[in-house]
């Protein structure tokens, strides 16, 4: 089984809808991250969490929120989706040295 | 500000040719260094990493990278590329002192010419 799993893998939704992307990990890491990837822009950090009680904004947190339900679970929400949030979203975990372990990604399309 | 620069957005090489992808970082001290690869439609996979010690590190799929402190560089190399190496490559850096969040370069897309 994969160390980092993301659900759903693909999602098409409409403008204004609330969307939740879920991430689970079996690495036992405290640190978890959400990234967004757009073509030609690399990875942009949305939110990160260094433990269950720690949530931090990344570079592009506007329009997003997160919840760290447990050490193994970190979910990303779009409260009211808009078309420019169409992107590939990755969850990752890391050890204390920062080496990242990525999930397979969720392709989100907002119409 | 901390930054990671991959100056080449897109590189095309012939199959069997050698490859070097460039990565430079701006930090005062030696950070932890990583190279990741992303095949089309896939997630990111770690190719190799440098924490300390020997400045030439070996990774998976025949890749290697060399850390050069004087040049603040961590270039990725492969002596002979295969068509399956076509992908996006990301250099990444974590600052040693606090193991803070990782900083990614913007990526280099590698195409292979038959």
Contacts between the chains, C-beta under 8 A, distances in Angstrom:
chain1	res1	chain2	res2	distance
A	33	B	101	7.2
A	40	B	9	7.7
A	40	B	106	7.8
A	41	B	106	7.0
A	42	B	90	6.6
A	42	B	104	5.5
A	42	B	105	6.7
A	42	B	106	4.1
A	42	B	107	4.8
A	43	B	44	7.9
A	43	B	90	7.1
A	43	B	104	4.7
A	45	B	101	6.5
A	48	B	101	5.6
A	58	B	101	7.6
A	90	B	43	6.4
A	90	B	44	7.1
A	92	B	44	8.0
A	94	B	102	7.0
A	96	B	99	5.2
A	97	B	32	5.5
A	97	B	51	6.4
A	97	B	94	6.6
A	97	B	99	5.6
A	98	B	32	5.7
A	98	B	94	3.2
A	98	B	99	5.2
A	98	B	100	7.3
A	98	B	101	7.2
A	98	B	102	4.9
A	99	B	32	7.5
A	99	B	34	6.6
A	99	B	46	6.8
A	99	B	49	6.1
A	99	B	94	7.9
A	100	B	34	7.5
A	100	B	36	7.6
A	100	B	44	7.4
A	100	B	46	7.7
A	100	B	92	7.3
A	100	B	102	5.7
A	101	B	46	7.8
A	102	B	36	7.9
A	102	B	43	4.5
A	102	B	44	4.5
A	102	B	45	7.7
A	103	B	43	6.2
A	104	B	42	7.3
A	104	B	43	4.7
A	105	B	42	7.7
A	105	B	43	5.2
